Amino acid sequence: MKRTFLERLREGIMLGDGAMGTMIYSRGVFINRCYDELNLSQPEIIREIHREYIAAGAEIIETNTFGANPLLLRLHGLEEKTREINVRGAEIAREAALGREVYIAGSMGPTGRILESGVVESAERLEEAFRLQAEALVEGGVDVLILETFYSLEELLLALEAVKGAVDVPVIAQFTFDPHQQARFDSSGVTAREVAERLTAAGADVVGTNCGAGPAVLLKIVEGMVRGTHLPVSVYANAGVVEEHGGRMMCLGTSPEYMAEYARRYAQVGARLIGGCCGTTPEMIAEMGKFLKGVSAAVRSREFVKVVEAVAGREAVPLRERSGLGAMLSGSKGGKKLVSVELSPPLGTDPRKLVEGARMLRDGGVDVVNIPDGPRAVPRMSPIASGKLVRDEVGIEVIVHYCCRDRNLLGMQMDLLGAHALGLHNVMLITGDPPKIGGVQRASPVFDVDAIGLIKLVNDLNHGRGLAGTDIQGQTQFVIGAGCNPGAVDIETEVRRFGEKRAAGAEFFFSQPVYLPELLERFLKLTEAWADVPLFVGILPLASLRNAEFLHNEVPGMQIPEEILERLRRARTKEAQQAEGIAIAQEMLREAVGHPRVRGIYMFPPFGRYESVLKVLEAM
């Protein structure tokens, strides 16, 4: 039986659809037409647009009725067709969603009358307009009503009261902030938090924002609304910034990846329903869905971590006895700072460069190599196979990265039991980059859980417990590593997740590259509660200004401070920039190894240049 809309929303993040007007216009329908009337004259266009959004992964689609209230339809001589246009709009959406658990939202926009000078209608007439439209949409079979793109809070509150009194379905109330005002305020100075509080008090079931500005501005608005309500928060951002050109509102577009990154950020700050507004296409919605799967995994992980296992766990093997790395972390090398270097597996079948690189690093004094798992979603040789080759042929200690992107929980347990049987006992457990980053368009992300859930799974294996509380007839001896980002934009979330990873069973941490000592110092202070866990600080020598800008703009989790970018800009030649990149890395390395909390260094070789790593390590 299909869950109600609110039941589904309580279970986790929902992906909405994108722009309707943009898609209609792209099919050659001129903007002087009444787009709502197409429900009657050309329903096949609307039905196909709905199907494209559903195919992209949208769980809730909006009817083509944004301007179908009688006051706006009167401008096209269609006032008497109000009921017919709205009922048919709902029916078309239902036809497109037939056989799928997709929810239909009846789209209702403002009348514009309150905002237009000299054309103020009485409140009774406005209420009647909203009531008639809402009743027709519900008659057509919508699951929820969505009041959207209201620039007047008074009109939105009036519409909310009218529809709540007329029909018995949930109502999403979305306010649009003036893009020319400050990010958190509307034109009358009302804050995002105050808007959320007033809409909550007025009886909305979901409160949110849409349109008005680009994705970055709406992030601040969402943060304010989350603080102002206990209700779910929705956000439908434009694909860029809407600006006026010659009297026409135009959306200066952006990329699917940009929209997806902000969808992820909306979810991280608390939004529950996330879709797109002006300029948003099915391609963008599909990309947003991929990014949101990783965030949704965090919700599932929290539930997974709470599961009480049916089998009493065995005592874990002492850390020092599990592997060479476990012994090092337990103090076998005294106070020596350890060095681990990332060793990328091959893109093809030839492992010689992998093995030769490991041998060079071992001879250069590196303690451990770590092998990433399809970094940036580029398909490479399995890290488990690569780790086995390096361990057997070079004899250096190996950490195998393992991510949640590509396998479900069953596959994870099977892989990990196999890796353990091969003698690979050191693991770095991460959520993983979305597949689209690597350009493999058809790869589907899995993300059953995120890194926290995966850490819990491996920790259970160390205690002899498998999935569903089964006894694995023994126990693994994994040394469990996790990632962290001292330079994260949302540092509060990063610190919280650090603690959750530690509680789930993480025994050491590798950080993303750090470029400013003050960022590292701040992070160490914020994580003092877990000062007992060994931390390896990430160091990545920047090869050039272009390399630094790429990392900052294109790689998830990477932030290159402006001070560092400016130092590279002052180095005029590529050779000078490379030398400056090594100098910056050496400065950060000296700062890091001097801190008593730092157990070691995690080096990233730029473009596989292991010589650059050894050059930076001279600073030790």
C-alpha positions as CSV (number, residue, x, y, z in Angstrom):
1,M,0.0,0.0,0.0
2,K,1.3,3.4,-1.0
3,R,2.5,5.5,2.0
4,T,1.0,9.0,2.4
5,F,3.2,11.9,1.3
6,L,3.9,13.0,4.8
7,E,4.7,9.4,5.9
8,R,7.2,9.1,3.0
9,L,8.7,12.5,3.8
10,R,9.3,11.5,7.5
11,E,11.3,8.5,6.3
12,G,14.0,10.5,4.5
13,I,14.9,13.0,1.9
14,M,12.6,13.3,-1.1
15,L,13.7,14.4,-4.6
16,G,11.4,16.8,-6.4
17,D,11.1,17.6,-10.1
18,G,12.4,20.7,-12.0
19,A,11.1,23.5,-14.1
20,M,7.9,23.1,-16.1
21,G,8.0,26.4,-18.0
22,T,11.6,25.8,-19.1
23,M,10.8,22.4,-20.5
24,I,7.7,23.7,-22.3
25,Y,9.6,26.6,-23.9
26,S,12.3,24.1,-25.0
27,R,9.6,22.3,-27.1
28,G,8.9,25.4,-29.1
29,V,5.9,26.8,-27.3
30,F,6.2,30.6,-27.3
31,I,6.0,32.4,-24.0
32,N,3.0,34.4,-25.0
33,R,0.9,31.3,-24.7
34,C,-1.0,30.3,-21.6
35,Y,1.1,27.3,-20.5
36,D,-1.6,26.1,-18.1
37,E,-4.0,25.7,-21.0
38,L,-1.8,23.1,-22.6
39,N,-3.3,20.6,-20.2
40,L,-6.4,20.8,-22.5
41,S,-4.9,21.4,-26.0
42,Q,-1.6,19.6,-25.9
43,P,-1.6,17.2,-22.9
44,E,1.0,15.0,-24.6
45,I,3.7,17.7,-24.1
46,I,3.0,17.9,-20.3
47,R,2.7,14.2,-19.9
48,E,6.1,13.6,-21.5
49,I,7.8,16.3,-19.3
50,H,6.4,14.6,-16.2
51,R,7.7,11.2,-17.5
52,E,11.2,12.7,-18.1
53,Y,11.3,13.9,-14.5
54,I,10.1,10.6,-13.1
55,A,12.8,8.8,-15.2
56,A,15.3,11.2,-13.7
57,G,14.4,10.0,-10.2
58,A,11.8,12.6,-9.0
59,E,9.6,11.2,-6.3
60,I,7.2,14.1,-6.4
61,I,6.1,15.9,-9.6
62,E,4.2,19.2,-9.8
63,T,1.1,19.7,-12.0
64,N,1.2,22.2,-14.8
65,T,-1.1,24.6,-13.0
66,F,1.2,27.2,-11.5
67,G,-0.8,30.1,-13.1
68,A,-4.2,28.3,-13.2
69,N,-6.1,30.5,-10.7
70,P,-9.1,32.3,-12.2
71,L,-7.6,35.7,-11.8
72,L,-4.7,34.9,-14.0
73,L,-6.6,32.8,-16.4
74,R,-8.9,35.8,-16.9
75,L,-6.0,37.5,-18.7
76,H,-6.2,34.8,-21.4
77,G,-10.0,34.7,-21.5
78,L,-9.9,31.3,-19.8
79,E,-11.4,32.1,-16.4
80,E,-14.4,29.8,-17.0
81,K,-12.0,26.9,-17.6
82,T,-10.4,27.1,-14.2
83,R,-11.8,23.8,-12.9
84,E,-11.2,21.9,-16.1
85,I,-7.5,23.1,-16.5
86,N,-6.7,22.1,-12.9
87,V,-8.5,18.8,-12.9
88,R,-6.9,17.8,-16.1
89,G,-3.5,19.0,-14.9
90,A,-3.7,16.6,-12.0
91,E,-5.0,13.8,-14.2
92,I,-2.1,14.1,-16.6
93,A,0.4,13.9,-13.8
94,R,-1.3,10.8,-12.4
95,E,-1.2,9.2,-15.8
96,A,2.5,9.9,-16.1
97,A,3.1,8.4,-12.7
98,L,0.9,5.3,-13.1
99,G,2.5,2.2,-11.5
100,R,5.2,4.1,-9.6
101,E,5.3,5.4,-6.1
102,V,5.4,9.0,-7.2
103,Y,3.5,11.7,-5.5
104,I,1.5,14.4,-7.3
105,A,1.8,18.0,-6.0
106,G,-0.8,20.5,-7.2
107,S,1.1,23.6,-8.1
108,M,-0.4,26.9,-7.1
109,G,1.2,30.3,-7.7
110,P,0.3,33.8,-6.6
111,T,-2.4,35.9,-8.2
112,G,-0.1,38.9,-8.3
113,R,-2.9,41.2,-7.4
114,I,-1.6,42.2,-3.9
115,L,1.8,43.1,-5.4
116,E,0.5,45.1,-8.4
117,S,0.0,48.8,-7.7
118,G,-3.6,49.9,-8.2
119,V,-4.9,46.4,-8.9
120,V,-5.6,45.3,-5.3
121,E,-8.4,42.7,-5.1
122,S,-10.4,42.2,-1.9
123,A,-9.2,39.4,0.4
124,E,-12.5,37.6,-0.2
125,R,-11.9,37.4,-4.0
126,L,-8.4,36.2,-3.6
127,E,-9.4,33.5,-1.1
128,E,-12.1,32.4,-3.5
129,A,-9.6,32.1,-6.3
130,F,-7.3,29.9,-4.2
131,R,-10.2,27.8,-2.9
132,L,-11.5,27.1,-6.4
133,Q,-8.1,26.0,-7.7
134,A,-7.3,23.9,-4.7
135,E,-10.7,22.1,-4.9
136,A,-10.2,21.3,-8.6
137,L,-6.7,20.0,-8.0
138,V,-7.8,17.7,-5.2
139,E,-10.7,16.5,-7.4
140,G,-8.1,15.6,-10.0
141,G,-6.3,13.4,-7.5
142,V,-3.3,15.3,-6.1
143,D,-1.5,14.0,-3.0
144,V,-0.4,17.4,-1.8
145,L,-0.7,21.1,-2.7
146,I,2.4,23.3,-3.1
147,L,2.0,27.1,-2.8
148,E,5.1,28.4,-4.5
149,T,6.9,31.6,-5.7
150,F,5.0,33.9,-3.4
151,Y,6.9,37.2,-2.9
152,S,4.2,38.6,-0.6
153,L,4.1,36.8,2.7
154,E,0.6,38.3,3.3
155,E,-0.7,36.7,0.1
156,L,1.0,33.4,1.0
157,L,-0.6,33.3,4.4
158,L,-4.0,34.2,2.9
159,A,-3.6,31.4,0.3
160,L,-2.6,28.9,3.0
161,E,-5.6,29.8,5.1
162,A,-7.9,29.5,2.1
163,V,-6.7,26.1,1.0
164,K,-6.5,24.6,4.5
165,G,-10.1,25.6,5.0
166,A,-11.2,24.1,1.7
167,V,-9.5,20.8,1.2
168,D,-8.1,18.0,3.4
169,V,-4.6,17.3,1.9
170,P,-1.1,18.4,3.1
171,V,0.1,21.8,2.0
172,I,3.7,22.9,1.2
173,A,4.1,26.6,1.6
174,Q,7.1,28.1,-0.2
175,F,8.1,31.8,0.1
176,T,10.3,33.5,-2.4
177,F,12.9,36.0,-1.2
178,D,13.8,39.0,-3.2
179,P,17.2,38.3,-4.8
180,H,18.1,42.0,-4.7
181,Q,17.7,42.1,-0.9
182,Q,20.1,40.5,1.6
183,A,20.2,36.7,1.3
184,R,18.2,36.1,4.5
185,F,15.5,38.8,4.1
186,D,12.5,39.6,1.9
187,S,11.9,43.2,0.7
188,S,10.1,44.1,4.0
189,G,13.0,42.9,6.2
190,V,11.4,39.6,7.3
191,T,14.0,36.9,8.0
192,A,14.0,33.3,6.8
193,R,13.5,32.2,10.3
194,E,10.5,34.5,10.9
195,V,8.9,33.3,7.6
196,A,9.2,29.7,8.8
197,E,7.8,30.5,12.2
198,R,4.8,32.3,10.7
199,L,4.0,29.6,8.1
200,T,4.3,27.0,10.8
201,A,1.9,28.8,13.1
202,A,-0.5,29.2,10.2
203,G,-0.8,25.5,9.7
204,A,1.5,24.6,6.8
205,D,2.6,20.9,6.7
206,V,5.9,21.7,5.0
207,V,7.6,25.1,4.8
208,G,10.2,26.2,2.4
209,T,11.6,28.5,-0.3
210,N,11.9,28.5,-4.1
211,C,13.0,30.7,-7.0
212,G,14.2,34.2,-6.5
213,A,17.9,33.5,-6.4
214,G,20.5,31.0,-7.3
215,P,21.5,27.9,-5.3
216,A,24.1,29.6,-3.1
217,V,21.8,32.3,-1.8
218,L,19.1,29.7,-1.0
219,L,21.5,27.7,1.2
220,K,21.5,30.5,3.8
221,I,17.7,30.8,3.6
222,V,17.3,27.1,4.2
223,E,19.6,27.3,7.2
224,G,17.4,30.0,8.7
225,M,14.1,28.2,8.0
226,V,15.4,25.0,9.6
227,R,16.1,27.0,12.7
228,G,12.6,28.4,12.7
229,T,10.4,25.3,12.5
230,H,10.0,21.7,13.6
231,L,8.3,20.9,10.2
232,P,10.1,19.5,7.2
233,V,11.7,22.2,5.0
234,S,11.6,22.2,1.2
235,V,13.8,24.0,-1.3
236,Y,13.5,24.4,-5.1
237,A,16.4,26.5,-6.3
238,N,16.8,28.1,-9.7
239,A,19.5,26.7,-12.0
240,G,21.5,29.9,-11.7
241,V,20.4,33.5,-11.0
242,V,17.2,34.9,-12.4
243,E,17.7,38.4,-13.8
244,E,15.6,40.9,-15.7
245,H,16.6,41.6,-19.3
246,G,14.4,43.9,-21.3
247,G,11.5,43.3,-19.0
248,R,11.8,39.6,-19.2
249,M,13.0,37.3,-16.3
250,M,15.9,35.1,-17.5
251,C,17.7,32.4,-15.7
252,L,21.5,32.3,-16.3
253,G,22.0,28.6,-16.3
254,T,24.6,26.5,-14.5
255,S,25.8,22.9,-14.6
256,P,24.1,19.7,-13.3
257,E,27.1,19.1,-11.0
258,Y,26.7,22.6,-9.5
259,M,23.0,22.0,-8.8
260,A,23.8,18.6,-7.3
261,E,26.5,19.9,-5.0
262,Y,24.0,22.5,-3.6
263,A,21.3,19.8,-3.3
264,R,23.7,17.9,-1.1
265,R,24.4,21.0,1.0
266,Y,20.7,21.7,1.4
267,A,20.2,18.1,2.8
268,Q,23.2,18.5,5.1
269,V,21.7,21.6,6.7
270,G,18.3,19.9,7.2
271,A,16.1,20.2,4.0
272,R,13.9,17.2,3.5
273,L,12.3,18.0,0.1
274,I,14.7,19.2,-2.6
275,G,13.9,20.0,-6.2
276,G,14.5,22.6,-8.9
277,C,12.9,25.8,-10.1
278,C,13.5,28.0,-13.1
279,G,16.0,26.6,-15.6
280,T,16.2,23.2,-13.9
281,T,16.1,20.2,-16.3
282,P,15.7,16.4,-15.9
283,E,19.5,16.0,-16.3
284,M,20.0,18.3,-13.3
285,I,17.4,16.4,-11.3
286,A,19.0,13.1,-12.1
287,E,22.4,14.5,-11.0
288,M,20.9,15.9,-7.8
289,G,19.4,12.5,-7.0
290,K,22.8,10.8,-7.3
291,F,24.4,13.3,-4.9
292,L,21.5,13.0,-2.5
293,K,21.8,9.2,-2.3
294,G,25.0,9.7,-0.4
295,V,23.3,12.1,2.0
296,S,20.4,9.7,2.4
297,A,22.9,7.0,3.3
298,A,23.7,9.0,6.4
299,V,20.1,8.7,7.6
300,R,20.1,4.9,7.0
301,S,23.5,4.6,8.7
302,R,22.1,6.2,11.9
303,E,19.5,3.5,12.0
304,F,22.0,0.8,11.1
305,V,24.3,1.8,13.9
306,K,21.4,1.6,16.4
307,V,20.7,-2.1,15.6
308,V,21.1,-4.4,18.5
309,E,23.0,-7.5,17.3
310,A,21.5,-10.9,18.0
311,V,24.8,-12.6,18.6
312,A,27.0,-11.7,21.6
313,G,30.2,-10.3,20.2
314,R,33.7,-11.8,20.9
315,E,36.4,-9.6,22.4
316,A,38.3,-7.9,19.6
317,V,41.9,-8.9,19.0
318,P,44.3,-6.3,20.5
319,L,45.2,-3.6,18.0
320,R,48.9,-4.3,18.1
321,E,48.3,-7.9,17.1
322,R,46.1,-7.3,14.1
323,S,48.7,-5.9,11.6
324,G,52.0,-4.1,11.2
325,L,50.1,-0.8,11.1
326,G,48.2,-1.8,14.3
327,A,51.6,-2.4,16.0
328,M,52.9,1.1,14.8
329,L,49.7,2.8,16.1
330,S,50.2,1.0,19.4
331,G,53.7,2.5,19.8
332,S,56.1,0.0,18.2
333,K,58.0,2.9,16.6
334,G,58.0,5.0,19.7
335,G,57.4,8.7,19.1
336,K,58.4,8.6,15.4
337,K,55.9,10.3,13.1
338,L,54.5,7.8,10.6
339,V,54.2,8.5,6.9
340,S,51.6,7.0,4.6
341,V,51.5,7.8,0.9
342,E,48.5,7.3,-1.5
343,L,49.3,4.9,-4.3
344,S,46.8,5.0,-7.1
345,P,45.9,1.6,-8.7
346,P,46.3,1.3,-12.5
347,L,43.6,2.3,-15.0
348,G,44.2,-0.9,-16.9
349,T,45.7,-4.4,-16.5
350,D,49.4,-3.6,-16.0
351,P,50.4,-3.3,-12.3
352,R,54.1,-2.6,-12.9
353,K,53.9,1.1,-12.2
354,L,51.9,0.4,-9.0
355,V,54.5,-2.0,-7.7
356,E,57.5,0.2,-8.8
357,G,56.0,3.2,-7.0
358,A,55.5,1.2,-3.8
359,R,59.1,0.0,-4.0
360,M,60.4,3.6,-4.5
361,L,58.3,4.8,-1.5
362,R,59.5,1.9,0.7
363,D,63.1,2.7,-0.1
364,G,62.5,6.4,0.6
365,G,61.5,5.6,4.2
366,V,57.7,5.6,3.8
367,D,56.0,3.4,6.5
368,V,52.7,2.6,4.8
369,V,51.1,2.9,1.4
370,N,47.3,3.3,1.0
371,I,45.4,2.4,-2.1
372,P,42.2,4.4,-2.9
373,D,39.0,2.8,-4.2
374,G,38.1,4.3,-7.5
375,P,39.0,7.9,-6.5
376,R,36.8,10.6,-8.1
377,A,34.7,7.7,-9.4
378,V,37.2,6.7,-12.0
379,P,37.2,2.9,-12.6
380,R,40.6,1.5,-11.7
381,M,42.0,-1.8,-10.6
382,S,40.4,-3.1,-7.4
383,P,42.1,-1.8,-4.3
384,I,41.9,-5.3,-2.8
385,A,43.7,-6.8,-5.8
386,S,46.2,-3.9,-5.9
387,G,46.9,-4.2,-2.2
388,K,47.6,-7.9,-2.4
389,L,50.1,-7.3,-5.3
390,V,51.9,-4.6,-3.4
391,R,52.0,-6.5,-0.1
392,D,53.3,-9.7,-1.7
393,E,55.9,-8.1,-4.1
394,V,57.2,-5.2,-2.1
395,G,56.6,-6.2,1.5
396,I,55.4,-2.8,2.7
397,E,52.4,-2.3,5.0
398,V,49.2,-1.6,3.0
399,I,46.0,0.2,3.8
400,V,43.1,-0.6,1.4
401,H,40.4,2.1,0.9
402,Y,36.9,0.8,0.7
403,C,33.8,2.9,-0.2
404,C,30.0,2.7,0.0
405,R,29.4,3.9,-3.5
406,D,29.5,0.7,-5.5
407,R,28.3,-2.2,-3.3
408,N,25.3,-2.9,-1.2
409,L,25.7,-4.2,2.4
410,L,25.9,-7.9,1.2
411,G,28.6,-7.1,-1.3
412,M,30.5,-5.2,1.3
413,Q,30.6,-8.0,3.8
414,M,31.6,-10.5,1.2
415,D,34.4,-8.3,-0.1
416,L,35.8,-7.6,3.3
417,L,35.8,-11.2,4.4
418,G,37.8,-12.0,1.2
419,A,40.2,-9.1,1.8
420,H,40.8,-10.4,5.4
421,A,41.5,-13.9,4.1
422,L,44.1,-12.4,1.8
423,G,45.9,-10.9,4.7
424,L,44.8,-7.3,4.1
425,H,43.9,-6.1,7.6
426,N,44.2,-2.3,7.3
427,V,41.2,-0.5,5.9
428,M,40.2,3.1,5.2
429,L,36.4,3.2,5.2
430,I,34.8,6.1,3.3
431,T,31.4,7.1,1.7
432,G,32.9,7.7,-1.8
433,D,32.4,10.2,-4.6
434,P,29.2,10.2,-6.7
435,P,29.7,8.3,-9.9
436,K,29.0,11.3,-12.2
437,I,32.3,12.9,-11.1
438,G,34.2,10.3,-13.0
439,G,32.1,10.7,-16.2
440,V,30.6,7.2,-16.2
441,Q,27.1,8.3,-17.0
442,R,25.3,5.0,-16.6
443,A,26.9,4.0,-13.3
444,S,24.3,3.9,-10.5
445,P,25.3,4.8,-7.0
446,V,24.4,2.4,-4.2
447,F,25.1,4.1,-0.9
448,D,23.2,1.6,1.3
449,V,25.0,3.3,4.2
450,D,27.7,5.9,4.5
451,A,31.1,5.7,6.1
452,I,29.6,5.6,9.6
453,G,27.5,2.6,8.8
454,L,30.4,0.9,7.1
455,I,32.6,1.4,10.1
456,K,30.0,-0.2,12.3
457,L,29.8,-3.2,9.9
458,V,33.6,-3.7,10.0
459,N,33.7,-3.2,13.8
460,D,31.0,-5.9,14.1
461,L,33.1,-8.3,12.0
462,N,36.0,-7.7,14.3
463,H,33.7,-8.9,17.1
464,G,32.5,-11.9,15.1
465,R,29.1,-10.5,14.1
466,G,27.9,-10.3,10.5
467,L,24.9,-8.7,9.0
468,A,21.5,-9.4,10.6
469,G,23.4,-10.4,13.8
470,T,24.8,-13.7,12.4
471,D,27.8,-15.4,13.8
472,I,30.6,-15.5,11.2
473,Q,32.3,-18.4,12.9
474,G,35.4,-16.4,13.8
475,Q,36.3,-12.8,13.7
476,T,38.3,-10.4,11.6
477,Q,41.3,-8.4,12.6
478,F,40.8,-5.2,10.7
479,V,42.6,-2.0,11.8
480,I,39.8,0.5,11.0
481,G,40.5,3.9,9.5
482,A,38.2,6.8,8.6
483,G,38.5,10.2,6.8
484,C,38.0,13.7,8.0
485,N,38.2,17.3,6.6
486,P,39.7,20.0,8.9
487,G,38.9,22.6,6.2
488,A,35.2,21.6,5.8
489,V,32.8,24.5,5.1
490,D,30.3,23.1,7.6
491,I,32.8,22.4,10.3
492,E,30.1,21.7,13.0
493,T,28.8,18.7,10.9
494,E,32.3,17.5,10.2
495,V,33.2,17.5,14.0
496,R,29.9,15.7,14.8
497,R,30.6,13.0,12.2
498,F,34.2,12.7,13.5
499,G,32.7,11.7,16.9
500,E,30.1,9.4,15.3
501,K,32.8,7.6,13.3
502,R,34.9,7.2,16.4
503,A,31.9,5.8,18.3
504,A,31.1,3.4,15.5
505,G,34.7,1.9,15.7
506,A,37.2,4.1,13.9
507,E,40.7,3.6,15.2
508,F,42.7,6.1,13.2
509,F,41.9,9.1,10.9
510,F,43.4,10.4,7.7
511,S,42.5,14.0,6.9
512,Q,41.9,15.7,3.6
513,P,44.8,18.0,2.6
514,V,45.3,21.0,4.9
515,Y,47.0,24.2,3.7
516,L,46.7,26.5,6.6
517,P,48.0,25.7,10.2
518,E,45.1,27.7,11.7
519,L,42.6,25.4,10.1
520,L,44.3,22.3,11.5
521,E,44.6,24.0,15.0
522,R,40.9,24.8,15.0
523,F,40.0,21.3,14.1
524,L,42.2,19.8,16.7
525,K,40.6,22.0,19.4
526,L,37.1,21.1,18.2
527,T,37.9,17.3,18.4
528,E,39.7,17.3,21.7
529,A,37.1,14.9,23.1
530,W,38.7,12.3,20.9
531,A,42.3,13.1,21.4
532,D,43.1,9.5,22.0
533,V,42.6,8.5,18.3
534,P,45.7,8.7,16.0
535,L,45.4,11.4,13.3
536,F,47.3,11.6,10.0
537,V,47.3,15.0,8.4
538,G,46.8,15.2,4.7
539,I,49.5,16.9,2.6
540,L,49.1,17.4,-1.1
541,P,51.8,19.4,-3.0
542,L,50.0,21.7,-5.5
543,A,51.5,21.3,-9.0
544,S,50.4,24.7,-10.3
545,L,47.8,27.4,-10.0
546,R,45.6,25.6,-12.5
547,N,45.8,22.4,-10.4
548,A,44.9,24.3,-7.3
549,E,41.9,25.9,-8.9
550,F,40.7,22.5,-10.2
551,L,40.9,20.9,-6.8
552,H,39.1,23.8,-5.2
553,N,36.3,24.0,-7.7
554,E,35.8,20.4,-8.9
555,V,36.8,17.9,-6.2
556,P,34.3,17.3,-3.4
557,G,35.6,18.0,0.0
558,M,38.6,20.1,-1.2
559,Q,39.0,23.8,-0.3
560,I,42.1,25.7,-1.2
561,P,42.3,28.9,0.9
562,E,42.6,32.2,-1.0
563,E,45.9,32.9,0.7
564,I,47.4,29.8,-0.9
565,L,45.9,30.6,-4.4
566,E,47.4,34.1,-4.2
567,R,50.9,32.7,-3.4
568,L,50.6,30.6,-6.6
569,R,49.4,33.5,-8.6
570,R,52.5,35.5,-7.6
571,A,54.7,32.6,-9.0
572,R,54.7,33.5,-12.7
573,T,55.9,30.4,-14.4
574,K,54.7,26.8,-14.1
575,E,58.1,25.8,-12.7
576,A,57.9,28.5,-10.0
577,Q,54.4,27.4,-9.1
578,Q,55.5,23.8,-8.7
579,A,58.3,24.9,-6.4
580,E,55.9,27.1,-4.5
581,G,53.5,24.2,-4.1
582,I,56.3,22.1,-2.6
583,A,57.3,24.9,-0.3
584,I,53.7,25.3,0.9
585,A,53.5,21.6,1.5
586,Q,56.7,21.6,3.5
587,E,55.6,24.4,5.7
588,M,52.3,22.6,6.5
589,L,54.2,19.4,7.1
590,R,56.5,21.1,9.7
591,E,53.5,22.5,11.5
592,A,51.7,19.2,11.5
593,V,54.5,17.0,12.8
594,G,55.2,19.4,15.5
595,H,51.8,18.9,17.1
596,P,51.5,16.2,19.8
597,R,48.1,15.1,18.6
598,V,49.3,14.3,15.1
599,R,50.5,10.7,14.7
600,G,51.6,11.0,11.1
601,I,51.4,12.4,7.6
602,Y,49.2,11.3,4.8
603,M,50.8,12.3,1.5
604,F,49.0,12.7,-1.8
605,P,51.4,12.5,-4.8
606,P,50.4,15.1,-7.4
607,F,49.7,13.4,-10.7
608,G,51.5,10.2,-9.4
609,R,54.8,12.0,-9.0
610,Y,56.3,10.1,-6.1
611,E,59.5,12.2,-6.4
612,S,57.5,15.2,-5.3
613,V,56.4,13.4,-2.2
614,L,60.0,12.5,-1.3
615,K,61.0,16.1,-1.9
616,V,58.3,17.3,0.6
617,L,59.3,14.7,3.1
618,E,62.8,16.2,3.3
619,A,61.2,18.8,5.6
620,M,60.9,16.0,8.3
